């Protein structure tokens, strides 16, 4: 599943010169926690969130007493700009972390976790085309089994075609648990396919009962190979 399959295309945006009061009103009225900041060409120049607005609220509270402590607590230039910000361009987080619409949902989840962000503007040829949030990814994960199994079967077919293997693999799914049965051409395909299937949003685990005709894998000395579960 790709980002363009789950992203929101009706994106709420603001300009760099949008007053922070208007930004706060938009966040409250739309029930969102952040939005992209774009220029006149719809190029994403940053993202402004509740956290950026809260940073401004810290400006009047010294953390320690005394002149020396005040000097030690002096913020850097960017933090100082955020605290004194009046418009979105001064308070926003920049550069924005973006993602392309053809990238996978799994890739978006990895970026959000790694960067500690809740949303990613989706950009095509430098222009904003949508936004994907953690909630969008959760909805993809929560799809019914009937939707997920179709995507798994298509993924299995594509994987085997790339491997030049026209074997038939039976796919069943219950409660997010996928079971693969059948015989493929190569042992390497039988061992790699479960990990490929596990990347489909909504798949909780993969049990492989696949066998093979050609043993093209190099066995690890002293360690017998075993079939196992492939948790996500």
Backbone as JSON, one array per atom type, in Angstrom:
{
  "sequence": "XXXXXXXXXXXXXXXXXXXXXXXXXXXXXXXXXXXXXXXXXXXXXXXXXXXXXXXXXXXXXXXXXXXXXXXXXXXXXXXXXXXXXXXXXXXXXXXXXXXXXXXXXXXXXXXXXXXXXXXXXXXXXXXXXXXXXXXXXXXXXXXXXXXXXXXXXXXXXXXXXXXXXXXXXXXXXXXXXXXXXXXXXXXXXXXXXXXXXXXXXXXXXXXXXXXXXXXXXXXXXXXXXXXXXXXX",
  "N": [[0.84, -1.19, 0.0], [0.52, 2.2, -0.84], [1.45, 5.63, -0.03], [-0.25, 7.47, -1.31], [-2.62, 6.11, -1.31], [-3.72, 6.35, 1.2], [-3.49, 8.95, 2.1], [-4.6, 12.28, 3.03], [-6.14, 14.53, 0.9], [-7.35, 16.98, 0.96], [-5.97, 19.42, 2.22], [-5.29, 21.41, 5.02], [-3.69, 24.45, 5.07], [-1.27, 27.03, 5.85], [0.14, 30.3, 5.26], [3.51, 31.66, 5.37], [3.28, 34.24, 6.45], [1.0, 34.19, 7.97], [-0.82, 35.19, 10.8], [-0.15, 34.09, 14.18], [-2.35, 33.87, 15.85], [-4.41, 33.31, 14.08], [-3.49, 30.87, 13.12], [-3.71, 29.27, 15.45], [-6.49, 29.34, 15.78], [-7.3, 27.95, 13.47], [-6.25, 25.39, 13.96], [-7.77, 24.63, 16.19], [-10.43, 24.83, 15.23], [-10.43, 22.99, 13.09], [-9.77, 20.68, 14.36], [-7.19, 19.56, 14.43], [-3.67, 18.87, 14.93], [-1.52, 20.02, 13.73], [-0.11, 21.59, 10.76], [0.93, 22.07, 7.29], [3.15, 24.68, 6.22], [3.08, 26.77, 3.52], [4.45, 28.29, 0.52], [3.78, 30.79, -2.05], [3.82, 29.19, -4.29], [2.91, 26.76, -3.54], [4.91, 25.27, -2.39], [6.33, 23.4, 0.21], [7.42, 24.91, 3.08], [7.72, 24.56, 5.73], [6.46, 23.19, 8.85], [3.84, 23.77, 11.09], [2.88, 23.33, 14.41], [0.97, 22.36, 17.35], [2.92, 22.1, 19.29], [4.85, 23.95, 18.48], [3.5, 26.33, 18.92], [3.17, 26.19, 21.67], [5.78, 26.47, 22.48], [6.22, 29.15, 22.31], [4.87, 30.08, 24.51], [6.57, 29.72, 26.62], [8.2, 31.82, 26.91], [8.21, 33.8, 28.94], [9.04, 32.76, 31.34], [11.63, 32.43, 33.49], [14.08, 29.93, 34.08], [15.89, 29.69, 36.14], [17.24, 31.43, 39.04], [18.93, 34.63, 39.31], [21.64, 36.45, 37.71], [23.75, 35.03, 36.45], [22.58, 32.5, 36.06], [20.52, 33.29, 34.37], [21.93, 33.99, 32.11], [23.01, 31.51, 31.44], [20.7, 30.19, 30.76], [19.96, 31.41, 28.45], [18.35, 31.22, 25.36], [19.09, 29.68, 22.12], [19.45, 31.24, 18.83], [17.37, 30.37, 17.11], [15.48, 29.27, 18.86], [14.91, 31.53, 20.33], [13.73, 33.08, 18.36], [11.39, 31.63, 17.93], [10.09, 32.02, 20.37], [9.55, 34.68, 20.29], [7.9, 34.89, 18.18], [5.45, 36.03, 15.81], [4.13, 35.37, 13.54], [3.39, 32.56, 11.36], [5.65, 31.72, 9.87], [7.79, 32.38, 11.49], [7.49, 30.83, 13.73], [7.32, 28.2, 12.91], [8.44, 24.77, 12.38], [11.3, 23.96, 10.64], [13.7, 22.63, 8.26], [10.85, 21.12, 6.59], [9.86, 17.73, 7.09], [9.21, 15.59, 4.56], [7.31, 13.38, 2.35], [7.06, 11.2, -0.5], [4.27, 10.49, -2.71], [4.33, 7.92, -3.82], [5.7, 6.32, -2.11], [5.91, 3.73, 0.44], [3.41, 2.78, 2.91], [4.55, 1.58, 5.12], [7.08, 2.73, 5.03], [6.46, 5.38, 5.64], [5.54, 5.1, 8.28], [7.9, 4.3, 9.52], [9.49, 6.62, 9.19], [8.01, 8.49, 10.68], [8.22, 7.45, 13.28], [10.99, 7.42, 13.62], [11.69, 10.15, 13.36], [10.05, 11.3, 15.19], [7.57, 12.57, 14.63], [4.13, 13.5, 13.93], [2.84, 13.73, 11.55], [3.19, 13.83, 7.96], [3.87, 15.95, 5.31], [2.84, 15.39, 1.96], [4.54, 15.27, -1.01], [4.78, 16.01, -4.45], [6.87, 16.41, -7.15], [7.91, 18.66, -5.93], [5.68, 20.07, -5.05], [2.93, 20.46, -2.79], [0.7, 17.81, -2.29], [-0.84, 16.41, -0.56], [-1.44, 15.1, 2.78], [-0.22, 12.91, 5.29], [-1.05, 11.22, 8.21], [-0.42, 9.85, 11.53], [-2.82, 8.77, 12.33], [-4.0, 8.13, 9.88], [-2.38, 6.0, 9.1], [-2.94, 4.16, 11.08], [-5.62, 3.64, 10.49], [-5.27, 2.32, 8.05], [-4.01, 0.04, 8.97], [-6.05, -1.08, 10.42], [-7.85, -2.13, 8.64], [-10.43, -4.34, 7.32], [-10.1, -7.97, 7.17], [-10.83, -8.9, 4.64], [-10.1, -6.92, 2.83], [-7.37, -6.75, 3.27], [-6.35, -9.3, 2.59], [-6.62, -9.4, -0.17], [-4.71, -7.52, -1.02], [-2.42, -8.79, -0.05], [-2.35, -11.14, -1.61], [-1.99, -10.04, -4.15], [0.52, -8.89, -3.75], [2.09, -11.19, -3.3], [1.87, -12.43, -5.79], [3.16, -10.52, -7.42], [5.73, -10.51, -6.29], [6.61, -13.15, -6.9], [6.54, -13.06, -9.68], [8.58, -11.23, -10.24], [10.68, -12.81, -9.42], [10.74, -14.63, -11.41], [9.14, -16.84, -11.14], [6.46, -18.95, -11.49], [4.79, -20.23, -9.77], [2.01, -21.39, -7.76], [0.67, -19.97, -4.92], [-1.07, -20.46, -1.99], [-3.02, -18.26, -0.11], [-4.16, -17.48, 3.05], [-6.06, -15.74, 5.55], [-6.65, -14.69, 8.83], [-7.88, -12.77, 11.38], [-5.78, -10.97, 11.0], [-3.57, -12.61, 10.82], [-1.54, -14.19, 8.57], [-1.34, -17.06, 6.51], [0.79, -18.93, 4.5], [0.77, -21.25, 1.93], [1.99, -23.88, -0.15], [4.08, -24.7, -3.03], [7.08, -23.37, -4.1], [9.49, -22.29, -6.57], [12.2, -21.82, -5.79], [14.23, -22.16, -2.86], [15.16, -19.81, -1.66], [13.2, -17.96, -2.37], [11.03, -18.96, -0.94], [11.88, -18.39, 1.61], [12.18, -15.62, 1.66], [9.72, -14.53, 0.97], [7.74, -14.51, 3.14], [8.64, -12.36, 4.78], [8.31, -10.24, 3.04], [5.52, -10.22, 2.75], [4.79, -9.57, 5.35], [5.06, -6.83, 5.5], [2.77, -5.65, 4.61], [0.23, -3.37, 5.41], [-1.78, -4.0, 8.25], [-1.3, -6.67, 8.46], [-0.61, -8.9, 10.94], [1.0, -11.07, 11.6], [2.95, -13.7, 10.02], [2.71, -16.99, 8.95], [4.56, -19.49, 7.51], [4.16, -22.19, 5.37], [5.49, -23.03, 3.2], [7.07, -24.95, 0.64], [9.84, -26.02, -1.5], [11.33, -26.45, -4.79], [13.97, -26.19, -5.75], [16.99, -26.02, -4.04], [18.55, -23.32, -3.4], [19.79, -21.92, -1.45], [22.45, -21.09, 0.78], [23.39, -23.1, 3.36], [23.73, -22.32, 6.85], [26.58, -23.07, 8.6], [26.48, -25.49, 11.09], [24.01, -24.74, 11.99], [20.79, -25.75, 11.81], [18.18, -25.2, 9.41], [15.0, -23.71, 9.98], [11.45, -23.59, 9.74], [9.46, -20.8, 10.57], [7.5, -18.47, 12.57], [6.67, -15.25, 11.31], [6.67, -12.44, 12.67], [5.24, -9.11, 12.55]],
  "CA": [[0.0, 0.0, 0.0], [1.31, 3.41, -0.97], [0.99, 6.8, 0.7], [-1.36, 8.09, -2.01], [-3.84, 5.35, -1.02], [-4.25, 6.65, 2.53], [-3.28, 10.35, 2.46], [-5.68, 13.25, 2.92], [-5.79, 15.48, -0.17], [-7.9, 18.28, 1.32], [-5.01, 19.79, 3.25], [-5.35, 22.75, 5.6], [-2.36, 25.05, 5.08], [-1.15, 28.47, 6.13], [1.29, 30.97, 4.65], [4.49, 32.1, 6.38], [2.88, 35.49, 7.09], [-0.26, 34.02, 8.7], [-0.65, 35.47, 12.23], [-0.26, 32.91, 15.03], [-3.7, 33.8, 16.35], [-5.19, 32.63, 13.04], [-3.01, 29.49, 13.12], [-4.32, 28.6, 16.59], [-7.92, 29.18, 15.49], [-7.43, 26.89, 12.47], [-6.0, 24.11, 14.61], [-8.9, 24.31, 17.05], [-11.65, 24.65, 14.43], [-10.32, 21.8, 12.26], [-9.5, 19.51, 15.19], [-5.91, 18.98, 14.02], [-2.58, 19.29, 15.81], [-0.46, 20.67, 12.97], [-0.37, 21.74, 9.32], [2.07, 22.58, 6.52], [3.28, 26.09, 5.86], [3.46, 26.75, 2.1], [4.63, 29.59, -0.12], [2.8, 31.09, -3.09], [3.87, 28.13, -5.3], [2.54, 25.52, -2.84], [6.1, 24.57, -1.91], [6.3, 23.29, 1.67], [8.59, 25.57, 3.68], [7.8, 24.17, 7.13], [5.24, 22.65, 9.47], [3.57, 24.41, 12.38], [2.07, 22.43, 15.23], [0.67, 22.81, 18.71], [4.19, 22.19, 20.03], [5.5, 25.22, 18.12], [2.79, 27.41, 19.6], [3.45, 26.1, 23.11], [7.15, 26.96, 22.71], [6.12, 30.6, 22.51], [4.33, 30.36, 25.84], [7.63, 29.59, 27.62], [9.12, 32.96, 26.81], [8.23, 34.7, 30.1], [9.34, 32.03, 32.58], [13.03, 32.06, 33.68], [14.2, 28.62, 34.71], [16.72, 29.78, 37.34], [17.35, 32.78, 39.57], [20.25, 35.21, 39.26], [22.13, 36.87, 36.41], [24.53, 33.95, 35.83], [21.64, 31.49, 35.61], [19.8, 33.85, 33.23], [22.83, 33.88, 30.95], [23.1, 30.09, 31.08], [19.43, 29.77, 30.2], [19.67, 32.15, 27.23], [18.11, 30.3, 24.25], [19.79, 29.97, 20.88], [18.74, 32.2, 17.98], [16.13, 29.81, 16.58], [14.53, 29.17, 19.96], [14.52, 32.89, 20.67], [12.8, 33.51, 17.32], [10.11, 30.98, 18.17], [9.45, 32.62, 21.54], [9.14, 36.05, 19.95], [7.19, 34.79, 16.9], [4.13, 36.62, 15.64], [3.53, 34.75, 12.36], [3.71, 31.13, 11.2], [7.01, 31.53, 9.36], [8.75, 32.56, 12.57], [7.3, 29.8, 14.76], [7.26, 26.86, 12.31], [9.6, 23.88, 12.35], [11.82, 23.89, 9.29], [12.94, 22.24, 7.07], [9.79, 20.13, 6.8], [10.12, 16.35, 6.69], [8.15, 15.26, 3.62], [7.35, 12.05, 1.77], [6.48, 11.14, -1.84], [3.05, 9.7, -2.7], [4.55, 6.53, -4.24], [6.39, 5.56, -1.06], [5.03, 2.78, 1.13], [2.88, 3.11, 4.23], [5.56, 1.14, 6.09], [8.14, 3.74, 5.02], [5.96, 6.55, 6.37], [5.54, 4.76, 9.7], [9.3, 4.3, 9.98], [9.93, 8.01, 9.28], [7.35, 9.16, 11.81], [8.8, 6.96, 14.53], [12.4, 7.83, 13.7], [11.78, 11.6, 13.51], [9.18, 11.76, 16.27], [6.55, 13.48, 14.12], [2.8, 12.92, 13.85], [2.29, 13.87, 10.21], [4.17, 14.11, 6.92], [3.34, 16.5, 4.06], [3.12, 14.54, 0.8], [5.01, 16.2, -2.04], [5.09, 15.49, -5.79], [7.56, 17.43, -7.96], [8.12, 19.85, -5.11], [4.43, 20.71, -4.66], [2.12, 19.74, -1.81], [-0.47, 17.13, -2.86], [-1.62, 15.75, 0.49], [-0.77, 14.94, 4.07], [-0.5, 11.61, 5.9], [-0.88, 11.3, 9.66], [-0.4, 8.56, 12.21], [-4.19, 8.25, 12.31], [-4.21, 7.51, 8.56], [-1.68, 4.72, 9.09], [-3.7, 3.26, 11.96], [-6.8, 3.22, 9.73], [-4.82, 1.32, 7.08], [-3.72, -1.18, 9.72], [-7.3, -1.6, 10.97], [-8.75, -2.58, 7.57], [-10.93, -5.71, 7.49], [-9.29, -9.02, 6.54], [-11.19, -9.06, 3.24], [-9.3, -5.97, 2.06], [-5.94, -7.04, 3.43], [-5.94, -10.53, 1.9], [-6.47, -9.08, -1.59], [-3.42, -6.87, -1.21], [-1.38, -9.8, 0.18], [-2.29, -12.01, -2.78], [-1.37, -9.27, -5.23], [1.94, -8.76, -3.42], [2.71, -12.5, -3.53], [1.96, -12.63, -7.25], [4.18, -9.62, -7.94], [7.02, -11.0, -5.81], [6.99, -14.34, -7.65], [6.8, -12.66, -11.06], [9.93, -10.65, -10.27], [11.63, -13.91, -9.24], [10.61, -15.55, -12.53], [8.53, -18.05, -10.6], [5.02, -18.94, -11.79], [4.15, -21.16, -8.84], [0.77, -20.94, -7.13], [0.76, -19.96, -3.47], [-2.36, -20.24, -1.35], [-2.94, -17.27, 0.96], [-5.33, -17.36, 3.9], [-5.84, -14.71, 6.57], [-7.66, -14.64, 9.88], [-7.46, -11.91, 12.49], [-4.5, -10.35, 10.68], [-2.53, -13.63, 10.71], [-1.47, -14.75, 7.22], [-0.7, -18.37, 6.32], [1.19, -19.19, 3.12], [0.92, -22.68, 1.64], [2.27, -24.2, -1.54], [5.46, -25.01, -3.38], [7.68, -22.41, -5.02], [10.61, -22.85, -7.32], [13.48, -21.75, -5.09], [14.22, -22.04, -1.39], [15.35, -18.41, -1.29], [11.89, -17.29, -2.49], [10.21, -19.42, 0.18], [12.35, -17.76, 2.85], [12.06, -14.16, 1.58], [8.34, -14.12, 0.75], [7.02, -14.13, 4.37], [9.04, -11.01, 5.22], [7.68, -9.33, 2.09], [4.09, -10.17, 3.1], [4.65, -8.95, 6.67], [5.08, -5.37, 5.36], [1.44, -5.16, 4.21], [-0.49, -2.82, 6.57], [-2.86, -4.82, 8.74], [-0.81, -8.03, 8.7], [-0.06, -8.99, 12.29], [2.06, -12.07, 11.58], [2.94, -14.58, 8.85], [3.16, -18.37, 9.14], [4.87, -20.05, 6.2], [4.23, -23.64, 5.17], [5.98, -23.17, 1.83], [8.18, -25.85, 0.3], [10.52, -25.57, -2.7], [11.88, -27.47, -5.69], [15.42, -26.02, -5.87], [17.61, -25.49, -2.83], [19.6, -22.39, -3.84], [20.29, -21.19, -0.29], [23.64, -21.63, 1.42], [23.09, -23.37, 4.77], [24.67, -21.82, 7.84], [27.28, -24.19, 9.22], [26.19, -25.75, 12.5], [22.67, -24.29, 12.38], [19.75, -26.26, 10.92], [17.17, -24.23, 9.03], [13.7, -24.01, 10.51], [10.35, -22.72, 9.39], [9.08, -20.1, 11.8], [6.57, -17.36, 12.44], [7.28, -13.99, 10.88], [5.86, -11.35, 13.23], [5.48, -7.78, 12.0]],
  "C": [[0.88, 1.24, 0.0], [0.66, 4.58, -0.24], [-0.24, 7.41, 0.02], [-2.68, 7.36, -1.79], [-4.48, 5.74, 0.3], [-4.18, 8.14, 2.9], [-4.57, 11.16, 2.33], [-5.28, 14.29, 1.88], [-6.34, 16.88, 0.1], [-7.1, 18.8, 2.51], [-5.23, 21.23, 3.72], [-3.93, 23.29, 5.68], [-2.44, 26.5, 5.52], [0.08, 28.99, 5.41], [2.27, 31.4, 5.74], [4.07, 33.37, 7.11], [1.53, 35.41, 7.81], [-0.03, 34.29, 10.19], [-0.87, 34.21, 13.08], [-1.65, 32.76, 15.63], [-4.6, 33.04, 15.37], [-4.78, 31.15, 12.97], [-3.69, 28.71, 14.25], [-5.81, 28.36, 16.35], [-8.17, 28.06, 14.5], [-7.24, 25.52, 13.1], [-7.2, 23.67, 15.45], [-10.14, 23.99, 16.23], [-11.62, 23.36, 13.61], [-10.05, 20.53, 13.07], [-8.22, 18.8, 14.8], [-4.82, 19.53, 14.94], [-1.43, 19.96, 15.06], [-0.83, 20.74, 11.5], [0.85, 22.3, 8.62], [1.99, 24.09, 6.34], [3.81, 26.12, 4.43], [3.64, 28.17, 1.58], [3.61, 29.76, -1.24], [2.77, 30.03, -4.19], [3.5, 26.77, -4.73], [3.76, 24.65, -2.51], [6.06, 24.57, -0.38], [7.57, 23.89, 2.26], [8.74, 25.22, 5.16], [6.5, 23.54, 7.58], [5.07, 23.36, 10.8], [2.58, 23.55, 13.15], [1.77, 23.07, 16.58], [1.95, 22.99, 19.51], [4.91, 23.49, 19.74], [4.83, 26.4, 18.81], [3.07, 27.39, 21.1], [4.85, 26.62, 23.43], [7.14, 28.46, 22.96], [5.67, 30.95, 23.91], [5.39, 30.27, 26.93], [8.45, 30.87, 27.78], [9.26, 33.79, 28.09], [8.68, 34.04, 31.39], [10.82, 31.7, 32.68], [13.12, 30.75, 34.45], [15.04, 28.65, 35.98], [16.75, 31.23, 37.82], [18.78, 33.28, 39.4], [20.71, 35.5, 37.83], [22.88, 35.76, 35.7], [23.61, 32.86, 35.29], [20.87, 31.99, 34.39], [20.64, 33.73, 31.96], [22.95, 32.44, 30.49], [21.84, 29.62, 30.39], [19.1, 30.48, 28.89], [19.5, 31.2, 26.05], [18.94, 30.66, 23.03], [18.9, 30.82, 19.99], [17.4, 31.66, 17.5], [15.06, 29.7, 17.68], [14.02, 30.55, 20.36], [13.5, 33.42, 19.65], [11.42, 32.91, 17.53], [9.36, 31.65, 19.32], [8.92, 34.01, 21.23], [8.27, 36.08, 18.7], [5.82, 35.45, 16.95], [3.39, 35.98, 14.47], [4.05, 33.33, 12.22], [5.15, 30.9, 10.77], [8.08, 31.66, 10.42], [8.66, 31.45, 13.61], [7.41, 28.38, 14.22], [8.55, 26.08, 12.5], [10.03, 23.71, 10.9], [13.24, 23.35, 9.3], [11.9, 21.16, 7.4], [10.25, 18.76, 6.35], [8.95, 15.93, 5.81], [8.32, 13.84, 3.09], [6.67, 12.09, 0.41], [5.25, 10.23, -1.84], [3.24, 8.23, -3.09], [5.26, 5.7, -3.18], [5.39, 4.73, -0.26], [4.54, 3.33, 2.47], [3.89, 2.72, 5.32], [6.69, 2.15, 6.18], [7.72, 4.99, 5.78], [5.97, 6.3, 7.87], [6.95, 4.81, 10.27], [9.81, 5.74, 10.15], [9.31, 8.71, 10.48], [7.95, 8.73, 13.14], [10.23, 7.45, 14.71], [12.53, 9.33, 13.99], [10.91, 12.14, 14.62], [8.14, 12.77, 15.83], [5.23, 12.74, 13.97], [2.2, 12.97, 12.45], [3.43, 14.17, 9.23], [3.46, 14.75, 5.73], [3.76, 15.6, 2.9], [3.4, 15.46, -0.39], [5.29, 15.46, -3.34], [5.68, 16.62, -6.62], [7.66, 18.76, -7.21], [6.86, 20.52, -4.61], [3.63, 19.82, -3.71], [0.9, 19.12, -2.48], [-1.32, 16.45, -1.79], [-0.85, 15.76, 1.8], [-1.16, 13.58, 4.64], [-0.15, 11.71, 7.38], [-0.78, 9.91, 10.26], [-1.79, 7.93, 12.22], [-4.51, 7.57, 10.98], [-3.57, 6.12, 8.51], [-2.4, 3.7, 9.96], [-4.95, 2.76, 11.24], [-6.44, 2.17, 8.69], [-4.57, -0.02, 7.77], [-4.99, -1.87, 10.18], [-8.27, -2.09, 9.9], [-9.25, -4.01, 7.83], [-10.08, -6.71, 6.71], [-9.58, -9.15, 5.04], [-10.39, -8.12, 2.34], [-7.82, -6.34, 2.09], [-5.52, -8.24, 2.6], [-5.8, -10.29, 0.4], [-5.14, -8.44, -1.88], [-2.27, -7.87, -1.02], [-1.24, -10.69, -1.05], [-1.65, -11.31, -3.97], [0.13, -9.12, -4.99], [2.7, -10.06, -3.64], [2.91, -12.74, -5.02], [3.08, -11.78, -7.85], [5.58, -10.09, -7.54], [7.5, -12.18, -6.65], [7.28, -14.01, -9.12], [8.2, -12.08, -11.2], [11.0, -11.73, -10.14], [11.59, -14.9, -10.41], [10.0, -16.87, -12.14], [7.01, -17.97, -10.8], [4.27, -19.97, -10.95], [2.86, -20.55, -8.29], [0.93, -21.06, -5.62], [-0.62, -19.64, -2.91], [-2.18, -19.3, -0.16], [-4.25, -17.29, 1.75], [-5.01, -16.38, 5.03], [-6.99, -14.73, 7.55], [-7.14, -13.81, 11.04], [-6.11, -11.25, 12.26], [-3.35, -11.32, 10.53], [-2.61, -14.3, 9.33], [-0.8, -16.12, 7.26], [-0.45, -18.57, 4.83], [1.41, -20.69, 2.94], [1.2, -22.87, 0.16], [3.73, -24.52, -1.76], [5.94, -23.99, -4.4], [8.92, -23.02, -5.64], [11.89, -22.93, -6.48], [13.28, -21.61, -3.58], [14.35, -20.58, -0.96], [14.03, -17.64, -1.36], [11.0, -17.68, -1.32], [10.61, -18.73, 1.48], [12.17, -16.25, 2.85], [10.6, -13.71, 1.51], [7.61, -13.76, 2.04], [7.37, -12.72, 4.87], [8.44, -9.94, 4.32], [6.2, -9.14, 2.45], [3.88, -9.42, 4.41], [4.61, -7.43, 6.61], [3.72, -4.79, 4.97], [0.72, -4.62, 5.45], [-1.68, -3.67, 6.96], [-2.47, -6.26, 8.99], [-0.12, -8.05, 10.06], [1.1, -9.98, 12.34], [1.89, -12.97, 10.36], [3.48, -15.95, 9.24], [3.37, -18.98, 7.77], [4.93, -21.57, 6.26], [4.72, -23.95, 3.75], [7.09, -24.2, 1.74], [8.76, -25.38, -1.03], [11.04, -26.74, -3.51], [13.4, -27.41, -5.74], [15.97, -25.4, -4.6], [18.8, -24.62, -3.26], [20.2, -21.61, -2.68], [21.52, -21.89, 0.29], [23.34, -21.88, 2.89], [24.15, -22.79, 5.69], [25.27, -23.01, 8.6], [26.92, -24.29, 10.7], [24.81, -25.32, 12.94], [21.64, -24.84, 11.4], [18.73, -25.18, 10.62], [15.81, -24.67, 9.55], [12.66, -23.09, 9.88], [9.85, -22.08, 10.68], [8.01, -19.07, 11.5], [7.35, -16.12, 12.03], [6.44, -12.85, 11.42], [6.21, -10.03, 12.58], [6.27, -6.97, 13.01]]
}
